[in-house]
Amino acid sequence: MTLRTALCERLGIEHPVVQSGMGGVAGPDLVAEVCRAGGLGILAGLNVPPEDLRRSIRRVRELTDRPFGVNLWLHPALRPPLDPAAIPEADLRSAQRQLDVFRARLGVAPNAARPPAQPDLVGAGFRVILEERVPVWSIGLGCPEPDMVRACHERGIAVMAMVATVEDAREVADAGVDVVVAQGGEAGGHRSVWEWRGVEAASIGTMALIPQVVDAVRVPVVAAGGIADGRGFAAALALGAAGVLLGTRFVATRESTAPEFWKKRLLEIEAGATAVTDVFTGLHARAVANTFAREYEASGAAVLPPLLQRSAAHDVYAATAKQGDGEYYPMWAGQSVGLVRDLPGAGEVVTSIVREAAAVIESLPGRRPAGART
């Protein structure tokens, strides 16, 4: 049995194409559409109250009977959430002073207060996943404890963890996960690391990372980062991956819940328009390099601890979204944006990428035509 076949059988899917469970993007409609096309849709679960998460899970099941997943982060900053009272006063003043510059432009009142604490929802979200027997638990920014993996396996739940380094791939594999997602530096969204070793360590390119992770672990590896069409899918398979995970490509689909200005921007920009920054959330992530990112970084203002930075800037993001202006909004995007030029249905993305990959593989020099004698 090939790893590709093993991946599909373990996850109960027809095609080894996985949709990223990105917050603000991956709701029930998107997830169900991907699943109906034979891929694996992943529901965003970060910071979702448990009963809301349960309702979303049940809504997916109303829309499709195919397997799907739920994504939760296990970052240490969320278990338990960091206390805003621990922010040094000088850092708080520095950050709020720069955010006030943006607030003034958007018609938002200045704010010098400490940001509200993040809700402590990881444990409750995990319990919902177990109780609902969600087919796949997708993990970002953390390694599960072995007893968490065992609890999933006892209920028939497959466990998939995303990593950005070979060291972390070994760690999650040792914890017993069924699938490792190797996130190359081209990927949009947060770097899936939980022990920060610097931007370089967390941004290894997909071409270099995938074969090293494949060699390091015994479970199927899914490639993520810079993949938006069948050519990328075929390349990932050539590197030893069993499947692919796409984020940016699924943001720009009809079922995505991303704001329209975010989708429109993805259709307009090229790969060089994204950058890795921590100014949006306090965690490093690749996003469109907009006015917020450029001016915040240039200001030298302090960046608050993980996710407290996002809490502090929430009023800025809400105001810019209400005005339909993405210049002050975190628009996660990977370097594959230059390949994204339309807004298809999510199911169309799955079928087209599988079809394109098959055509690419068939056209490779030295490839035997289908049906030829061996």
N, C-alpha and C positions, 0 to 999 in steps of 0.2 A: 504494500500500500504506500503510495506517495504521500509526502507531507501535505500536499494540496488536497488530496482526497481525505486524509485524516482530519484536516482542518474543517472541511465541509461537513463531514460526518459528525464531528464533535459539536459543531455549532448548529447542525441541522439545516444548513443552507445549501442552495444550488450553486451559487457563484461565490468565489472567495473575494467579494467586494464588500467592504465595511464602511459605513458612514459614521463619521466622528460625532460623538455626543456633546457637541459644543453648546454651552449655555447661550440662551437668547436666539438659538437657531433650530435646535433639534427638538421639536415638539411631536406630538402623536401623529399628525398628518404626514410629516416628512418620514418618520420612522416606518410607518405602515407602508408607505409607497415604496420605499427601498426594499422592505421585506417581501412585498407582493411581487417584486421583480426578481426575487431569488437571492438578493444580498442580505446583509445583516444591518438593520437600522439600530441605532443606539440613542436612547432617550436621555436628555440632559437631566441629571439629578442633583447637581451641586446647589446647595443652599435652598433646595425646594422643601417646604414643610412636608412632613410625612404623609398627611392625608391628601395634600395636593399631588404628591408623587404617586400615591396609590390610585387616585382618580386618573392620572395620566396613563399609568400602566393599564388600567382597565379599559381606558379609551382605545389604546393601541389594540387590545384584544377584541374590542368591538369592530375594529377596522380590518383586522387580519388574524388568521389563525397560524401565521408563520412565526418562527422563533425571532426574538428581538433581544436587545440588551438595555441595561440602565448604567449610566456612568456616574461614579462617585469619586471624589478626590480623597486621598489619604494623607495629604500634606500635614506635617507636624504642626503647622500654624493653625490648623483647624481642629486639632485633637488634643486638648480643647482649644477653642479660638483664643488668639492673643488678646490680652487685656489692654484697652486703649489707655488706661491710666499709666501704663509703663512707657508710653511715648515721652521722650525727653521734651521739655518745654520749648527749647530752642528749635528742635526739629519741627514741632507742631506749628510754631509761629512761622517758620520758613516755608513750610508746605502751604499753609493757609494763605500766606501773603501772595504766593504765586497763583493759587487757585482763585483768589479774589480778583486778580487781573482778568481772568477768564469770566468770572461771574459778572463783572462790570460790563463786559462786552455783550453778555447774554441777558442782561437785565435781571440778574439774580442778586439778592442781598448778600453783603459780605458775611463771612462766618469765621469766627476765631475759636469755636468750640472744638472739643475732642470729638473724633468721629464715633458713631455708635458702634458697640461691639457686634461682631458677627454672631449669628445664631449658631448654637451648638447642635448641628443636625446630622452629622455623619453617622453616629450610632443609630439614630432613629431611621435614617434612610436605609442603612444596611438591614435593619430588622424588617422593613417593608419589603425589600428585595427577597429576603428569606421567606417571609410569610406569603408573598405572592408567587413564589417559585418562578421568578423571572428567569428565562432560559440562560441568559448570559449576564454576568456582572463584569462591567468594564471599569478598570481602575486607572486613574490618572494621578500623577504626582505623589506616588507613595507605594510602599510595599505592604501587602497584607500579612497579618500574622497567620501562621499555619493553621490555627484553629478556625480562623475566618474562612480559609479555603476549604477546610474539612466540612464546616457547616454548610457551605455551598454544595459540595460534592454529595453530601448526604441527602440533599434535596434535588439532585440532578442538575444543578446549576453549574455551567462552565464558567471559568474565571479567566479573564483576559487583562493583562497589565501592560501599560505603555511605559517605555523607557527611552532615554536618550543617550545612554552610555552602555558599553559592554559590561562594566562592573555591575550596574543596576540590573542588566538582563540576567546575569548569574544569580543575583539576589532574589529576584522575583521567581525565577525558575526553581531555586532551592526552596522557596515557600510553597511550591506545589501548583503554580498556575498552569492552566492548560494551553494558553497561547501567549506569546510575547509580541507586542507591537513595538517595532523599532522605529523611533521618530527621528528622522534626519533633520539637520539644521534648516532645511528649506521650508519646513512645515510652519503653517500659521498657528496662532494661538500660543498657549503657555508651554514653555519647555517642561517636559515631563521628568523633572528631577525633584528630589526632596532633600538632598544634601548638596548645597551649592558649592561648586568647584570652579566657578567662573564661566563666562560666556563661551569661551573657546571649547571647554570641556563639554558644554551642553549643546554645542552646535556642530557636531560632527556631521558631515554631508551624508546624504542617503547612500550614495554610491560606495562610500567607504564603510559606513556603519553596518549595512545589512549583512554582507557576507561575514563580517566579524561576529555579529550576534548569532547568525546561523551556525557558525562553527562553535560558539560558546555554549549553546543550550541544545537540549534534545527534543524540545517541543516545537510545534510549528511556529514560524515567525511571520508576522504580517508587516509589510513595509509601509511607512508613512513619511510624507515629506516630498513636495515637488511633483506629485503624481496627480494628473487631471485627465488623462486620456489613455487609450489602449497602448500607446507606445511606452508610457511609464509603467503600465501593468506588465507588459512583456519584459521590460528591463528588470523589474523587480523579481519576476520569476527566474530570469537568467542569473540573478544574484543569489538565488537559493530561497527566496521568500515563498511562502505558500499562498499568500494573498496580499491584498492592498487595502489600506485605509485612506479615505479621502475626506478632507475637511472643507477647504476653500471651494472646491467644485460643487459641493452640496449646499454651501451658503447661497450660491447663485442658482437656486432652483425655485420653482413656483411654490413649493410646499414649505420652504424655509421660512421661519418666523423672523428672520433678520429684517430690520427696517429697510424700506425701499432705497433710501439714499446709500446704504451700505452695499446692497446688491448692485446698484448703478455704478458705484465707484469701482467695484471689482471688474466690471466690463470695460472700464476706461483706462486702467493703469497697466503698467508692465512690471516685471519682476523687481526692478530697481526701486520701485515706489514703496517697498516694505522695509521694515527694520525691526531689530530686536531691542526692546526697551522694557524697563520696569516701572515707568512713570504712570501707567494706567492703573495697576493693581498692587504694586510692590513686589510682584513676581515677574521675572523676565518672560516676555512673550513677543512673538512676531506679529506685527500689525501694520496697517497703512500708516506711513509717516506723515501725519497731518499736523495742523497748527499746534494742537495741544502737545503732542510729543516733541516737536522741534523746539518750541519755545520753553517748555518746562525743562528740558534737558539743558538748553542754552542758559537758562536762568541760574543754574547751580543750586536750585532749591532742594531741600532735603526730600527724600522719598520715604514715606512712612512704611512701617513693617508690612509684611504680606497681608493683603486683603484689607487692612485698615486704610491703606492708600485709596483703594477703591471706595471704601465707605466715605472717606473725606470728600472725594470728588463726585459722589453720587448726584448731588444737585446740579453740577455742571453737565453731567451726562444726560440727566433727565431733561434739562432745559434745551440742550442742543438737539436732542432727539425730537422734542416737541416742535422745534423750529425747522426740522427736516434738514439740519446742517451737520454733516459728518466731521467738521473740522475740530470738534472738541469731544468726539465720541470714540471709544475703543473699537475699531473695526479690524478684527482679527483676519489676517490674510497671509497665505504662504507665497512662496516665489513661483508657484504655478499660475498666478493670476494672469500672466500673459497668454495663457492657453484658454482662458475663460472669456468667451465672447457672446454668450447667449444665456437665456433663462429657461431651460427645458424643465420638464417634470423630472422628479428624482428617479422615477423608474426608468425613464429614458436614459439617464446617466449610466445606470447599471447595465442595461442591455447594450448600449453603444460601446462602453468601455470593454465589455467582454467580446463583442463582435470585432472591434478594432484590434484588440490584442491577438485574437485568433488569426486575423489577416496578417498582422505583422510577423507573427511566428511562422506562418505558412510561407511568407515571402522571403525569409532569411536564406542567404546563399547556402547551398548544401542541404537544405531541408528537403526530405523526401516527400513527394506529393502524396496526399492521402490515398490509401489503397495500394500504394506501390509495394512490390514484393521486397521482403528483407533478405 
